[in-house]
Amino acid sequence: SAVPVAPSNIKARVVIVDKPGAPQTAMVAYGVGLPRNSPDYVATDVMNQILGGLFSSRINMNLRERNGYTYGAFSFFDFRRGPGPFMAGAMVRTDVTAPAVKELFKELHAITVDPPNASEVTLAKNFSLQSLSGMFETAGSTSGLIGDLFVYNLPADYYRSLPSQYDSLTPDEIAAAGRKEVHAGQLVLVAVGDRAKIQPGLEQLGLGPIELRDNFGNVVNK
């Protein structure tokens, strides 16, 4: 069956799901990613390790290590047959929701204009490259990878060529993936927390109109 076309004109906005009395806010920014068989997959994978995939990533170092807003912050692309979602966020204390969101979006914008340095590139490339062998550790995981060739329409020699793709990846290609695949101005921020405490600060960030929704995603009248 045909893969549904991903939306291309997402309007930035903030969705709040009210949880009165919640001590934390679950905040995740959502956007549109890219298909698993995209020629930009390898560059995007390494770029995301730098952005929010590794413990030493920019998002985690900012929100956790420098500011102490959370125990861990992340970003990742869910690669599917069509463009899957891109997600970035963290669980943060209620009282630092707005500052944490501000820093998250600061890093999402920075990856599009501030190219990764040599240390970031080396660490991220090595992680992705050296993780490949572990993907074939069991018969079950190996059979799943073989199935992916058909599910995602990948060439039969895909896994044989994958190490060289990572190895030959250039810093410019990684930086280009950041500019192309992270759309900081077209993200929908979902914040699940105590509305009374987090909405005023989120409004001040200017990330778009505020929507209120319930646990099932239904719009709630203000």
Number of C-alpha atoms within 10 A of each C-alpha: 3 6 9 9 8 14 9 9 7 14 12 20 19 22 24 25 24 21 17 12 12 15 12 18 26 17 24 24 25 21 24 21 22 22 19 22 19 15 10 17 16 23 22 25 21 30 29 25 24 28 29 25 22 20 17 17 21 27 28 29 18 21 25 19 16 9 14 16 22 18 12 19 26 23 26 18 24 15 19 17 17 18 21 17 17 21 21 23 26 26 21 26 17 21 16 19 24 22 16 25 24 17 15 28 20 14 21 24 17 18 23 19 13 12 19 22 11 9 8 19 21 14 17 24 24 13 14 16 18 13 11 13 9 10 13 14 10 10 9 10 13 14 11 13 15 14 13 15 16 11 13 16 12 16 11 11 9 12 15 9 11 13 16 11 15 19 12 10 15 14 19 12 18 25 22 19 22 27 18 12 19 24 18 22 16 19 25 20 25 22 27 24 26 20 20 12 17 20 19 11 17 23 14 10 13 13 20 19 12 18 15 18 18 14 10 7 11 10 13 12 7 7
